[in-house]
Amino acid sequence: MNINNDHSTLKNLKKNKPNYLYDYLVDFDKSKNFEYKNSGGLRTKGIYKSFIPNKPLISIITVSLNSEYTIEKTIQSVLKQNYDNIEYIVIDGNSNDRTLEIIKKYEGSIDLWISEKDSGIFNAINKGITVCSGDIIGILNSDDLLTENALSLVKKYFENDKIDFIFGSVEKERLLSGFNKEKISWKFNVYPAHSSGFFVRKKCHIKAGLYDEKFKLHADYDLIYRMTCNLKLNGIAMKRSDITGIFNIKGRSSEEGKIKYFYEEYKIRMKNKQNFFFISLLIVLKYIYFILFKIKIFAKLFKIIQKKINF
């Protein structure tokens, strides 16, 4: 076990057990047993965190499955933050490689880790959210990183009480920034990234509920649509120069089957009561665009048009 008193998660420790987010969820089954067979961390030793004046507690949730080659750097990116009121929760899907061994190496600086089989990434994320106690919540996948000052930036922006959720700039294959919420009715990729770039107040999760686990690819699209369009919550983007994350693009979204992706987008928009005929036309046009984009001359033309109209 790696215990380092300089770790950002080892400040402001308390003995008083706080309320967890599930205590506030209206439709959540509070009779559920939260005694996990395979778990560890500070909480299992009776050590907790909470809000302190001028330092909201920020909960970071990492989900993992067979991530032995990347998760150590992910964990270290949280422990090396220059903000020091952090609750760190790791939810592992019963990995069969060295992932759990690496998690246990740092369990003296992790608030809670759980390792058990789950039904998908958003089931794991929901599990982490329900047992967190932070005032602000962020998701960090097990192959992404936070920049060293990410959570200091988050704290600074949330000093504005009117902000409900924020998107930091994220480095993918290039630097992505902004939140084009006026386009969300016809495109979902209107923010830089969910993992390492999205941070939300606990009270907003209580209003919006958890991620809808029916959506296996992009339940984040559904949640952010609900927050933006249905609940009219106030989401903003940080300045482009305020970078919160480094997102590992390899092997993830690029591998999603486009048919599955379009079908899930259709289901999300139907669930949120957008017009059936509009959605159907939108999905057909997107599929045509996807096919034509494979042809070089059309790809060049589309890129020129995108720049002209700020697509």
C-alpha positions as CSV (number, residue, x, y, z in Angstrom):
1,M,0.0,0.0,0.0
2,N,1.4,3.4,-1.1
3,I,0.7,6.0,1.6
4,N,2.0,9.5,0.8
5,N,0.9,12.3,3.0
6,D,1.4,14.8,0.2
7,H,-1.4,13.2,-1.8
8,S,-4.3,15.6,-2.4
9,T,-6.8,13.1,-1.0
10,L,-5.2,12.9,2.4
11,K,-6.1,16.4,3.6
12,N,-9.1,17.5,5.6
13,L,-9.9,14.0,7.0
14,K,-12.8,13.5,9.4
15,K,-14.4,10.8,11.6
16,N,-18.0,11.9,11.1
17,K,-19.8,9.9,8.4
18,P,-21.5,12.2,5.9
19,N,-24.7,11.7,3.9
20,Y,-24.3,10.1,0.6
21,L,-26.0,11.1,-2.6
22,Y,-28.4,8.1,-2.5
23,D,-29.9,9.6,0.6
24,Y,-31.4,12.4,-1.5
25,L,-32.6,10.5,-4.6
26,V,-36.4,10.2,-4.6
27,D,-36.7,7.0,-6.6
28,F,-33.7,5.2,-5.3
29,D,-34.1,2.0,-3.3
30,K,-32.6,3.0,0.1
31,S,-33.0,-0.5,1.4
32,K,-30.2,-1.7,-0.8
33,N,-27.3,-3.3,1.0
34,F,-24.2,-1.1,0.7
35,E,-21.9,-3.6,2.3
36,Y,-19.5,-4.7,-0.5
37,K,-17.7,-8.0,-0.3
38,N,-14.6,-6.7,-2.1
39,S,-13.9,-3.2,-1.2
40,G,-11.4,-1.0,0.7
41,G,-10.1,2.5,1.2
42,L,-10.2,5.2,3.8
43,R,-14.0,4.8,4.4
44,T,-13.6,1.2,5.5
45,K,-11.3,2.5,8.2
46,G,-13.9,5.1,9.4
47,I,-12.2,8.1,7.7
48,Y,-14.4,10.5,5.7
49,K,-14.5,13.9,4.0
50,S,-17.0,16.8,3.9
51,F,-17.4,20.4,2.8
52,I,-15.3,23.0,4.6
53,P,-15.6,26.8,4.3
54,N,-14.4,28.0,0.9
55,K,-13.4,24.4,-0.1
56,P,-16.3,22.4,-1.5
57,L,-15.7,18.6,-1.5
58,I,-15.1,17.4,-5.1
59,S,-15.9,13.7,-5.7
60,I,-14.0,12.1,-8.6
61,I,-15.3,8.7,-9.7
62,T,-13.1,6.4,-11.8
63,V,-14.5,3.2,-13.4
64,S,-12.3,0.5,-14.6
65,L,-12.2,-3.0,-16.2
66,N,-8.9,-4.7,-17.0
67,S,-7.0,-1.4,-17.1
68,E,-3.6,-2.5,-15.8
69,Y,-1.7,-0.5,-18.4
70,T,-3.4,2.8,-17.8
71,I,-5.1,3.0,-14.4
72,E,-2.0,3.9,-12.3
73,K,-1.4,7.1,-14.2
74,T,-5.1,7.9,-13.9
75,I,-5.0,7.4,-10.1
76,Q,-1.8,9.5,-9.8
77,S,-3.4,12.3,-11.7
78,V,-6.0,12.6,-9.0
79,L,-3.6,12.2,-6.1
80,K,-1.3,14.9,-7.4
81,Q,-4.0,17.6,-7.7
82,N,-3.1,21.0,-6.3
83,Y,-6.6,21.2,-4.8
84,D,-6.9,19.4,-1.5
85,N,-10.5,18.6,-0.6
86,I,-11.1,15.6,-2.8
87,E,-13.1,12.4,-2.4
88,Y,-11.8,9.7,-4.7
89,I,-13.9,6.6,-5.5
90,V,-12.8,3.8,-7.8
91,I,-15.4,1.3,-9.1
92,D,-13.9,-1.8,-10.7
93,G,-15.9,-4.3,-12.7
94,N,-14.1,-7.4,-11.3
95,S,-11.0,-7.1,-13.4
96,N,-9.0,-10.3,-14.0
97,D,-5.7,-8.6,-14.7
98,R,-3.4,-6.5,-12.4
99,T,-5.9,-3.6,-12.1
100,L,-7.1,-4.5,-8.6
101,E,-3.5,-5.0,-7.5
102,I,-2.7,-1.4,-8.6
103,I,-5.8,0.0,-7.0
104,K,-4.9,-1.7,-3.7
105,K,-1.4,-0.2,-4.0
106,Y,-3.0,3.2,-3.5
107,E,-5.9,2.3,-1.2
108,G,-4.4,4.4,1.6
109,S,-5.2,7.5,-0.5
110,I,-8.5,6.3,-2.1
111,D,-11.7,7.0,-0.1
112,L,-13.5,3.9,-1.4
113,W,-12.8,1.2,-4.0
114,I,-15.3,-1.5,-4.9
115,S,-14.6,-4.4,-7.2
116,E,-17.5,-6.5,-8.4
117,K,-19.2,-7.4,-11.7
118,D,-21.4,-4.7,-13.2
119,S,-23.7,-4.4,-16.2
120,G,-21.7,-1.8,-18.0
121,I,-19.8,1.5,-17.7
122,F,-22.8,3.6,-16.7
123,N,-23.9,1.0,-14.1
124,A,-20.5,1.4,-12.6
125,I,-20.6,5.2,-12.8
126,N,-24.1,5.2,-11.1
127,K,-22.7,3.0,-8.3
128,G,-20.0,5.5,-7.7
129,I,-22.3,8.5,-7.8
130,T,-24.8,7.0,-5.3
131,V,-22.1,6.5,-2.7
132,C,-20.3,9.8,-3.1
133,S,-20.7,12.7,-0.7
134,G,-19.1,15.6,-2.6
135,D,-20.7,18.9,-3.4
136,I,-19.3,18.6,-7.0
137,I,-19.0,15.4,-9.0
138,G,-16.7,14.5,-11.9
139,I,-16.1,11.3,-13.9
140,L,-12.6,10.1,-14.8
141,N,-12.3,6.9,-16.9
142,S,-9.4,4.6,-16.1
143,D,-7.3,5.6,-19.2
144,D,-7.8,9.4,-18.9
145,L,-6.0,11.9,-16.8
146,L,-6.7,15.1,-14.9
147,T,-4.3,18.0,-15.4
148,E,-2.6,19.0,-12.1
149,N,-4.7,22.1,-11.6
150,A,-8.0,20.7,-12.9
151,L,-9.9,20.7,-9.7
152,S,-8.6,24.1,-8.6
153,L,-10.1,25.4,-11.9
154,V,-13.4,23.5,-11.1
155,K,-13.5,25.1,-7.7
156,K,-12.9,28.6,-9.1
157,Y,-15.7,28.3,-11.7
158,F,-18.2,26.9,-9.2
159,E,-17.7,30.0,-6.9
160,N,-20.4,31.4,-9.1
161,D,-23.6,30.0,-7.5
162,K,-25.6,30.3,-10.7
163,I,-23.5,27.7,-12.5
164,D,-24.9,24.1,-12.3
165,F,-22.4,22.2,-14.5
166,I,-19.3,23.0,-16.4
167,F,-17.1,21.6,-19.2
168,G,-13.3,22.1,-19.0
169,S,-11.2,22.0,-22.1
170,V,-9.8,18.6,-22.9
171,E,-6.8,17.4,-25.0
172,K,-7.8,14.6,-27.3
173,E,-6.2,14.3,-30.8
174,R,-6.4,18.1,-30.5
175,L,-7.6,20.6,-27.9
176,L,-11.3,20.7,-27.6
177,S,-13.3,23.3,-25.7
178,G,-16.7,25.0,-25.5
179,F,-20.3,24.0,-24.9
180,N,-22.6,24.6,-27.9
181,K,-25.9,24.0,-26.2
182,E,-27.9,25.7,-28.9
183,K,-27.0,22.8,-31.2
184,I,-27.9,20.0,-28.8
185,S,-31.3,19.5,-30.5
186,W,-29.6,18.1,-33.6
187,K,-26.1,17.0,-32.5
188,F,-24.8,15.6,-29.3
189,N,-21.1,16.2,-29.6
190,V,-21.4,19.7,-28.3
191,Y,-18.9,19.5,-25.5
192,P,-15.3,18.4,-25.2
193,A,-15.6,15.2,-23.2
194,H,-17.6,13.5,-20.5
195,S,-14.6,11.9,-18.7
196,S,-12.2,14.4,-17.4
197,G,-14.1,17.4,-18.8
198,F,-17.6,17.3,-17.1
199,F,-18.3,18.5,-13.6
200,V,-21.7,18.9,-12.0
201,R,-23.2,20.0,-8.6
202,K,-24.6,17.3,-6.5
203,K,-27.9,19.1,-6.3
204,C,-28.2,18.9,-10.0
205,H,-27.7,15.2,-10.0
206,I,-30.5,15.0,-7.4
207,K,-32.8,16.9,-9.8
208,A,-31.8,15.0,-12.9
209,G,-31.3,11.6,-11.5
210,L,-28.7,9.1,-12.5
211,Y,-27.5,8.0,-15.9
212,D,-30.1,5.9,-17.8
213,E,-28.4,2.5,-18.0
214,K,-30.6,1.5,-21.0
215,F,-28.1,3.6,-23.1
216,K,-24.9,1.6,-23.2
217,L,-22.8,3.9,-25.4
218,H,-23.7,7.4,-24.4
219,A,-26.0,7.8,-21.4
220,D,-24.0,11.0,-20.8
221,Y,-25.8,12.5,-23.9
222,D,-29.1,11.7,-22.4
223,L,-28.2,13.1,-19.0
224,I,-26.8,16.4,-20.4
225,Y,-29.8,16.8,-22.7
226,R,-32.1,16.4,-19.7
227,M,-30.1,18.9,-17.7
228,T,-29.9,21.4,-20.5
229,C,-33.3,21.1,-22.3
230,N,-35.7,19.6,-19.8
231,L,-34.6,21.0,-16.5
232,K,-33.1,24.3,-18.0
233,L,-30.0,24.0,-15.7
234,N,-27.2,26.4,-16.4
235,G,-24.2,24.8,-18.0
236,I,-21.1,26.7,-19.2
237,A,-17.7,26.0,-20.7
238,M,-14.4,27.1,-19.1
239,K,-12.1,29.3,-21.1
240,R,-10.3,27.4,-23.9
241,S,-7.0,27.8,-22.0
242,D,-8.4,26.1,-18.9
243,I,-7.6,22.5,-19.5
244,T,-8.9,19.9,-17.1
245,G,-8.3,16.6,-18.9
246,I,-6.3,14.5,-21.2
247,F,-8.6,12.0,-22.9
248,N,-7.2,8.8,-24.4
249,I,-9.0,8.5,-27.7
250,K,-7.5,5.1,-28.6
251,G,-9.8,2.1,-28.6
252,R,-13.0,3.8,-27.4
253,S,-15.4,6.0,-29.3
254,S,-13.6,5.3,-32.6
255,E,-14.6,1.6,-32.2
256,E,-18.3,2.3,-31.8
257,G,-20.4,0.9,-34.6
258,K,-22.1,3.8,-36.4
259,I,-25.4,1.9,-36.8
260,K,-25.5,1.3,-33.0
261,Y,-24.5,4.9,-32.4
262,F,-27.2,6.3,-34.6
263,Y,-29.9,3.9,-33.1
264,E,-29.0,5.0,-29.6
265,E,-29.1,8.7,-30.5
266,Y,-32.6,8.0,-32.0
267,K,-33.7,6.3,-28.7
268,I,-32.3,9.1,-26.6
269,R,-34.1,11.8,-28.6
270,M,-37.4,9.8,-28.6
271,K,-37.1,9.4,-24.8
272,N,-36.7,13.1,-24.4
273,K,-39.8,13.7,-26.6
274,Q,-38.3,15.3,-29.6
275,N,-40.4,15.2,-32.8
276,F,-40.5,11.8,-34.4
277,F,-40.4,13.0,-38.0
278,F,-37.5,15.5,-37.2
279,I,-35.5,12.7,-35.5
280,S,-36.1,10.2,-38.3
281,L,-34.9,12.7,-40.9
282,L,-32.0,13.8,-38.8
283,I,-30.7,10.2,-38.4
284,V,-31.1,9.5,-42.1
285,L,-29.2,12.6,-43.0
286,K,-26.4,11.8,-40.5
287,Y,-26.1,8.3,-42.0
288,I,-25.8,9.7,-45.5
289,Y,-23.2,12.1,-44.3
290,F,-21.3,9.3,-42.7
291,I,-21.3,7.3,-45.9
292,L,-20.3,10.2,-48.1
293,F,-17.5,11.3,-45.7
294,K,-15.6,8.1,-46.6
295,I,-15.2,9.5,-50.1
296,K,-12.2,11.8,-50.1
297,I,-13.6,14.5,-52.3
298,F,-16.8,14.8,-50.1
299,A,-14.7,14.6,-46.9
300,K,-12.7,17.7,-48.1
301,L,-15.9,19.5,-49.1
302,F,-17.6,18.8,-45.8
303,K,-14.6,20.1,-43.8
304,I,-14.6,23.3,-45.8
305,I,-18.3,23.8,-45.2
306,Q,-18.0,22.9,-41.5
307,K,-15.4,25.7,-41.1
308,K,-17.6,28.2,-43.0
309,I,-20.8,27.6,-41.0
310,N,-19.2,26.7,-37.6
311,F,-20.8,23.2,-37.7
